[in-house]
Amino acid sequence: AFIVHDVSLELIAELAPLIPSIARHDRDLAKQLRRSASSIVLNIDEGNVSDPGTKRARFHNAAGSANETRAVLEVATSWRYVSPQQTRSSLVLVDRVVAMLWRLTH
């Protein structure tokens, strides 16, 4: 199994309970969180079966989506839609995914 794929799915599972809380205050931000987190997995899986140049580009895209996911969580926390305690485990997983993707592209 491709571990970064599994960790990115674990991230989505961690984010799922936060979506309704964020959406209650800001539907667009919740949609952005869904899109960016989904994009991580989709780019990882596309890259995993691509030629070397495309693989690297997709893994970079996945890392960008992971950073976007982190930013959405930080914005939602700053607006107090969710608490830092609610996002802590998700942010740890985002950092883990980004680190794994960095290793895959360097």
Secondary structure, 3 states (H helix, E strand, C coil): CCHHHHHHHHHHHHHCCHHHHHHHHCHHHHHHHHHHHHHHHHHHHHHHCCCHHHHHHHHHHHHHHHHHHHHHHHHHHHCCCCCHHHHHHHHHHHHHHHHHHHHHHC
